[in-house]
């Protein structure tokens, strides 16, 4: 089964940006649906964005216009660009892959936004 590894998290100030990466262990994400979720301390996990195989995207309203999904199939990587970060964006961000063989999650990457 495909393994996922996220990276790119860190500590930033409010208004700054980060670019998260989700790298798959196999040759390609082609045909897979890739989603990003986040979980803030003491809160339930929240879906934030999905990228479909044809390139369509969807974002939760609270991040629409500030977060952007992209992919590099040559690197088997999906990116989540986080712009205009807010303190309430502090969370562990995880990617999820859904393919013909089921669903896989990464371990997550911590994003901390200071005010």
C-alpha positions as CSV (number, residue, x, y, z in Angstrom):
1,X,0.0,0.0,0.0
2,X,1.2,3.5,-0.7
3,X,2.9,5.3,2.2
4,X,2.5,9.0,2.6
5,X,5.0,11.4,4.1
6,X,4.2,15.1,4.9
7,X,6.7,17.8,5.4
8,X,6.9,21.6,5.3
9,X,5.3,22.5,8.6
10,X,6.9,24.9,11.0
11,X,6.4,28.0,13.2
12,X,5.4,31.2,11.4
13,X,3.8,34.5,12.3
14,X,0.3,35.4,11.5
15,X,0.0,36.5,7.8
16,X,3.0,34.4,6.7
17,X,3.0,31.4,4.4
18,X,4.1,27.8,4.3
19,X,4.1,25.1,1.6
20,X,3.3,21.6,2.7
21,X,4.3,18.5,0.8
22,X,2.7,15.1,0.7
23,X,5.0,12.5,-1.0
24,X,3.7,9.1,-2.0
25,X,5.9,6.0,-1.9
26,X,4.9,4.5,-5.2
27,X,5.3,5.7,-8.7
28,X,2.3,8.0,-9.1
29,X,-0.7,9.5,-7.5
30,X,-2.5,9.4,-10.8
31,X,-6.0,8.2,-10.4
32,X,-6.0,8.9,-6.6
33,X,-8.0,11.5,-4.7
34,X,-5.7,13.4,-2.3
35,X,-7.2,15.3,0.6
36,X,-5.7,17.4,3.4
37,X,-7.0,17.6,6.9
38,X,-5.9,19.3,10.1
39,X,-6.4,18.7,13.8
40,X,-6.0,21.5,16.3
41,X,-5.3,20.7,19.9
42,X,-8.3,19.3,21.7
43,X,-10.4,19.6,18.5
44,X,-11.8,17.1,16.0
45,X,-10.0,16.6,12.8
46,X,-11.2,18.9,10.1
47,X,-11.2,18.4,6.3
48,X,-9.7,21.4,4.5
49,X,-9.1,20.5,0.8
50,X,-9.4,17.8,-1.9
51,X,-7.7,17.4,-5.2
52,X,-9.3,15.0,-7.7
53,X,-7.4,13.1,-10.5
54,X,-8.7,15.4,-13.2
55,X,-7.4,18.5,-11.4
56,X,-10.6,19.7,-9.8
57,X,-10.2,21.1,-6.3
58,X,-12.5,21.9,-3.3
59,X,-11.7,23.8,-0.2
60,X,-13.5,24.3,3.1
61,X,-14.8,27.9,3.3
62,X,-12.4,29.0,6.0
63,X,-9.4,28.5,3.8
64,X,-10.7,29.1,0.3
65,X,-8.7,31.9,-1.3
66,X,-5.8,31.4,1.1
67,X,-4.8,27.8,0.6
68,X,-4.0,26.2,-2.8
69,X,-3.5,22.6,-3.9
70,X,-1.1,21.6,-6.6
71,X,0.6,18.4,-7.8
72,X,3.8,17.4,-9.4
73,X,3.3,13.9,-10.8
74,X,7.0,13.5,-11.7
75,X,7.8,13.9,-8.0
76,X,4.7,11.9,-6.9
77,X,3.9,14.9,-4.7
78,X,0.9,17.0,-3.8
79,X,1.4,20.4,-2.3
80,X,-0.7,22.6,-0.1
81,X,0.3,26.2,-0.2
82,X,-0.8,28.0,3.0
83,X,-1.0,31.8,2.6
84,X,-2.2,34.4,5.0
85,X,-2.0,32.0,7.9
86,X,-3.9,32.8,11.0
87,X,-3.3,31.6,14.6
88,X,-6.4,29.4,14.4
89,X,-4.6,27.5,11.7
90,X,-2.3,26.0,14.3
91,X,-2.7,22.3,13.9
92,X,-1.3,19.0,12.7
93,X,-1.8,18.9,8.9
94,X,-2.2,15.4,7.4
95,X,-2.7,14.2,3.8
96,X,-5.0,11.3,2.9
97,X,-4.9,9.3,-0.3
98,X,-8.0,7.4,-1.6
99,X,-7.3,4.9,-4.4
100,X,-8.6,1.6,-5.7
101,X,-6.9,-0.2,-2.9
102,X,-8.3,1.9,-0.1
103,X,-7.3,4.9,2.0
104,X,-3.9,5.8,3.3
105,X,-2.9,8.6,5.8
106,X,0.3,10.3,6.4
107,X,1.7,10.9,9.9
108,X,1.1,14.7,9.7
109,X,3.2,17.8,9.9
110,X,2.9,20.5,12.6
111,X,2.0,24.0,11.7
112,X,2.1,26.7,14.4
113,X,1.0,30.2,13.7
114,X,1.8,32.9,16.3
115,X,-0.1,36.1,16.7
